[in-house]
Amino acid sequence: MPPEEPGAPGRPTPDWPGVRLHVVTGKGGTGKSTVAASLALSLASHGRNVLLCEVEGRQGIARMFDVDPLPYAERRIAQGLRESADRTPGLVHALHIDPESALLEYLAMYYKLGRAGRALDRFGVIEFATTIAPGVRDVLLTGKVFEAVERNARNKGALTYDAVVLDAPPTGRISQFMGVSDELAGLAKVGPVKSQSDTMMRLFRSKRTAIHLVTVLEEMPVQETHDGIEELRREGLPVGGVVVNAVRPRDIGDADLERARAHALDRAAITADLRRGGVALEGEDGGPLVDGLLRTAHDHAERRALEEAQRALVAGFGVPVYELPRLAGGVDLGGLYELAAALREQGMA
């Protein structure tokens, strides 16, 4: 299906119009799986169909979309983001990729080992192979993603997708995971495994791939994001954007924040406002309740100052930056659509 015209009414020109493979990584705890799911919903609009893949064995997609655990098969899980009543959204399919199933499929495709491959699985040979050669494991996992991206109408009966979103391993392992050719250098110098890995690397290093990094406005995740970007660039892998997740509301003015940090808020005015609102307070100065409010205000102002410092660092990474709000009610399907709309409004999809 042809892409939408850039600059369509009501939305910005998308930042990644030529990308077919969106890889989402991030430090553990930053919400990379949530961002990957939201990006898939955002991309699957105006008739576009998207495949959302996971490779870490946690069944995170099933939990987020409240569906049964996913098999090693593509399953429709949601309709894409609907932007207007007269535009039909596309569909989001999901795929849980495990290395054992991927190896069985690989043996069937390249070596015609149907029943023989399943026999190897029963004897534990597949688990042994992927344990002693982790580079093979990554080739199998990324190989299935590669096949989904490169799939076309000649693959009879197979669904084709306008984009594939990969919920990838954390930032600390992403270069190794995506650098499958280097991982196999000492294991397979010739043959179909080497040929497949070289073909995959041409896609992974091309402009049809973007590796997006997820962070929160804290020192360690921001530093790891910076280091991840630098490593990806050294390895010749295409850096996408940075998604700042779980951003707190910025609903207090800068002047009030500065007064809160300096312990200079007008205690008398706050006490008077609370009493006018019917709040019972102890003593003339408001007592312990006002003490607690002032401490909370100071802590919030300090937190906001730290976040602004980290936001400035992220802005200097030289890549597009997107921000997603903290969801007060937690992440459910409605929240994913809310985040998908935010990504769309900022031009990520």
C-alpha positions in Angstrom: 0.0 0.0 0.0 1.5 3.4 -0.9 2.4 5.7 2.0 0.2 8.7 2.9 1.1 12.0 1.3 3.5 13.9 3.7 2.0 17.0 5.1 -1.6 15.8 4.9 -4.0 18.2 6.6 -4.1 18.0 10.4 -0.7 16.3 11.0 3.0 17.1 10.6 5.2 15.5 7.9 6.3 12.2 9.3 10.0 12.0 10.2 10.6 8.4 9.0 8.6 8.0 5.7 11.1 5.5 4.1 11.6 3.3 7.1 10.1 -0.2 7.0 11.8 -1.6 10.1 11.4 0.3 13.4 13.6 -1.2 16.1 12.8 0.0 19.7 15.3 -0.4 22.5 16.0 1.3 25.8 17.3 0.7 29.3 15.2 -1.7 31.4 12.4 0.0 33.1 12.0 2.9 30.7 8.9 1.4 29.0 10.4 0.4 25.6 7.7 -2.3 25.1 5.0 0.2 25.7 6.6 2.6 23.2 7.0 -0.2 20.7 3.3 -1.1 21.0 2.2 2.6 20.8 4.4 3.1 17.7 2.8 0.1 16.0 -0.7 1.5 16.7 0.4 4.9 15.4 1.9 3.5 12.2 -1.2 1.3 11.5 -3.4 4.2 10.4 -5.0 5.1 7.1 -5.1 1.5 6.0 -1.5 0.6 6.8 -0.8 -2.8 8.3 1.9 -3.3 10.8 3.6 -6.3 12.4 4.7 -5.9 16.1 7.4 -8.4 17.1 9.0 -9.4 20.4 12.0 -11.5 20.9 12.7 -11.6 24.7 10.3 -14.4 25.7 8.2 -12.3 28.1 4.9 -12.3 26.3 4.7 -8.6 27.0 2.6 -7.9 23.9 -0.1 -10.3 25.1 -0.3 -8.6 28.5 -0.5 -5.1 27.1 -3.2 -6.0 24.6 -5.0 -8.3 27.0 -4.9 -11.3 24.7 -3.9 -15.0 25.1 -0.2 -15.8 25.1 1.1 -15.5 21.5 2.3 -18.6 19.6 5.0 -18.6 17.0 2.5 -17.3 14.4 1.3 -13.9 13.4 -2.0 -12.9 15.1 -4.2 -9.9 14.6 -4.4 -8.1 18.0 -5.7 -4.6 17.3 -6.9 -2.0 14.9 -4.6 0.9 14.2 -5.0 4.4 15.4 -8.2 6.0 14.0 -7.6 9.7 13.2 -10.9 10.6 11.5 -14.3 9.0 10.8 -13.7 8.9 7.1 -10.3 7.1 7.2 -10.1 3.4 7.9 -7.2 2.4 10.1 -5.0 -0.6 9.3 -4.4 -3.6 11.5 -1.7 -4.5 14.0 -0.6 -8.1 14.0 1.8 -9.5 16.6 4.5 -12.2 16.5 6.3 -13.8 19.5 9.6 -15.1 18.1 11.4 -17.8 20.0 14.8 -19.1 18.8 13.8 -22.8 18.9 10.8 -22.3 16.6 12.8 -20.0 14.4 15.5 -22.6 14.0 13.0 -25.3 13.1 11.6 -23.0 10.4 15.1 -22.2 9.2 16.0 -25.9 8.9 12.8 -26.5 7.0 13.4 -23.6 4.6 17.1 -24.0 3.8 17.8 -27.7 4.5 14.4 -29.3 4.0 14.5 -30.8 7.4 10.9 -31.2 8.3 10.4 -34.1 10.6 14.1 -34.4 11.1 14.2 -30.9 12.5 11.4 -31.7 15.0 13.4 -34.8 16.0 16.4 -32.6 16.8 14.2 -30.4 18.9 13.1 -33.4 21.0 16.7 -34.4 21.5 17.5 -30.9 22.8 20.0 -30.3 20.0 18.4 -26.9 19.1 18.7 -25.6 22.7 22.3 -26.8 22.8 23.2 -25.1 19.6 21.6 -21.7 20.5 23.2 -21.8 24.0 26.8 -22.5 22.9 26.5 -20.1 19.9 24.5 -17.0 21.0 25.3 -15.4 17.7 23.2 -18.1 16.0 20.4 -17.3 18.4 20.4 -13.6 17.4 20.5 -14.5 13.7 17.5 -16.7 14.1 15.5 -14.0 16.0 16.4 -11.2 13.6 16.1 -13.5 10.6 12.4 -13.8 11.2 12.0 -10.1 11.5 14.0 -9.7 8.3 11.7 -12.1 6.5 8.6 -10.1 7.5 10.1 -6.9 6.3 11.2 -8.3 2.9 8.1 -10.3 2.4 6.2 -9.5 -0.8 3.3 -10.6 -2.9 5.3 -13.6 -4.2 5.0 -15.2 -0.7 1.8 -17.0 -1.4 -0.7 -16.8 1.5 1.5 -14.7 3.7 0.5 -11.3 5.0 2.5 -8.4 3.8 3.2 -5.4 6.0 3.8 -1.7 5.4 6.0 -1.6 8.5 7.5 -3.9 11.1 8.1 -2.8 14.7 10.6 -4.8 16.8 10.5 -4.7 20.6 14.2 -5.3 20.8 16.6 -6.2 23.7 17.8 -3.4 26.0 20.3 -0.7 24.9 23.3 -2.5 26.4 22.9 -5.4 23.9 21.3 -3.7 20.9 24.5 -3.3 18.8 25.5 -6.9 19.4 21.9 -8.1 18.6 21.6 -6.1 15.4 25.2 -6.8 14.3 24.5 -10.4 13.4 27.2 -10.5 10.7 30.0 -9.7 13.2 28.5 -12.2 15.7 28.8 -15.0 13.2 32.3 -14.1 11.9 34.0 -16.8 13.9 31.2 -19.4 13.4 30.2 -19.4 9.8 32.5 -17.9 7.1 30.6 -19.5 4.2 27.2 -21.2 3.5 23.6 -20.2 3.9 23.9 -18.9 7.5 26.7 -16.5 6.5 24.8 -15.5 3.3 21.6 -14.9 5.3 23.4 -12.8 7.9 25.1 -10.6 5.3 21.8 -10.0 3.5 20.2 -9.1 6.8 22.9 -6.6 7.6 22.3 -4.8 4.3 18.8 -4.1 5.5 19.8 -3.3 9.1 22.4 -0.7 8.0 20.1 0.8 5.3 17.8 3.8 5.4 14.9 1.4 5.6 15.7 0.7 9.2 15.7 3.1 12.2 16.7 2.2 15.8 14.8 4.3 18.3 15.9 4.6 21.9 13.6 5.0 24.8 14.6 6.9 28.0 13.1 8.6 31.0 14.4 11.9 32.4 16.8 10.4 34.9 20.6 10.4 34.9 21.4 6.7 34.3 18.9 6.1 31.5 19.9 9.3 29.7 23.6 8.4 29.9 22.9 4.9 28.7 20.9 6.4 25.8 23.8 8.6 24.9 26.2 5.7 25.0 23.9 3.6 22.9 23.6 6.2 20.2 27.4 6.5 20.1 27.9 2.7 19.8 25.2 2.4 17.1 27.0 5.1 15.1 30.4 3.4 15.5 28.9 0.1 14.3 27.3 1.9 11.2 23.7 1.1 12.4 21.0 3.7 11.7 20.0 5.8 14.7 16.4 6.8 14.8 14.8 9.1 17.4 14.8 9.3 21.2 11.4 8.8 22.9 11.3 10.4 26.4 8.7 8.3 28.2 6.7 8.9 31.4 7.0 12.7 31.4 5.4 14.4 34.4 3.0 17.3 33.8 4.6 20.7 33.6 1.7 22.6 35.1 3.6 24.8 37.6 5.1 28.0 36.4 8.9 28.5 36.5 8.7 31.4 39.0 6.7 29.3 41.5 9.1 26.4 41.0 12.1 28.6 41.8 10.4 29.9 44.9 9.7 26.3 46.0 13.3 25.3 45.5 14.5 28.3 47.5 12.0 27.6 50.3 10.5 31.1 49.5 6.9 30.2 49.0 4.4 32.6 50.8 3.4 30.4 53.7 0.8 32.9 55.0 -0.9 33.1 51.6 -1.0 29.3 51.3 -2.5 28.9 54.8 -5.1 31.6 54.1 -6.1 29.9 50.8 -6.5 26.5 52.5 -8.6 28.0 55.2 -10.8 29.7 52.7 -11.3 26.3 51.1 -12.5 24.9 54.3 -9.4 23.0 55.3 -8.9 22.7 59.1 -5.4 23.7 60.1 -3.5 23.8 63.4 -2.1 27.1 64.7 -1.8 30.4 63.0 0.8 29.3 60.5 -1.1 26.1 59.3 0.9 23.6 61.4 2.1 20.2 60.2 -0.2 20.1 57.1 1.4 23.2 55.6 4.8 22.0 56.6 4.2 18.8 54.6 2.9 20.8 51.6 5.9 23.0 51.5 8.3 20.0 51.7 6.4 18.3 48.9 6.6 21.5 46.8 10.3 21.7 47.4 10.9 18.1 46.4 8.8 18.5 43.3 10.7 21.6 42.3 14.0 19.8 42.8 12.8 16.9 40.7 11.7 19.2 37.9 15.1 20.9 37.9 16.8 17.6 37.5 14.4 16.6 34.7 15.1 19.9 32.9 18.8 19.3 33.1 18.4 15.8 31.6 16.0 17.1 28.9 18.7 19.6 27.8 21.2 16.7 27.5 18.8 14.7 25.4 18.2 17.7 23.1 21.9 17.7 22.4 22.0 14.2 21.1 21.4 15.4 17.5 18.4 13.2 16.8 14.6 13.8 16.8 13.1 13.8 20.3 9.5 12.8 21.2 7.9 13.0 24.6 5.2 10.8 26.0 3.2 11.6 29.2 3.1 9.5 32.3 -0.2 7.7 32.3 -1.9 8.3 35.7 -4.0 5.1 35.4 -1.2 2.8 34.2 -0.8 1.3 30.7 -3.9 -0.4 29.2 -5.2 -0.5 25.7 -6.8 2.9 26.0 -3.5 4.3 27.2 -1.6 2.8 24.3 -3.9 4.6 21.9 -3.4 7.8 23.8 0.4 7.4 23.5 0.0 6.4 19.8 -1.8 9.7 19.1 0.9 11.6 20.9 3.6 10.0 18.7 1.5 10.8 15.6 1.0 14.4 16.6 4.8 14.8 17.0 5.6 13.4 13.6 7.1 10.1 14.6 4.6 8.1 12.5 
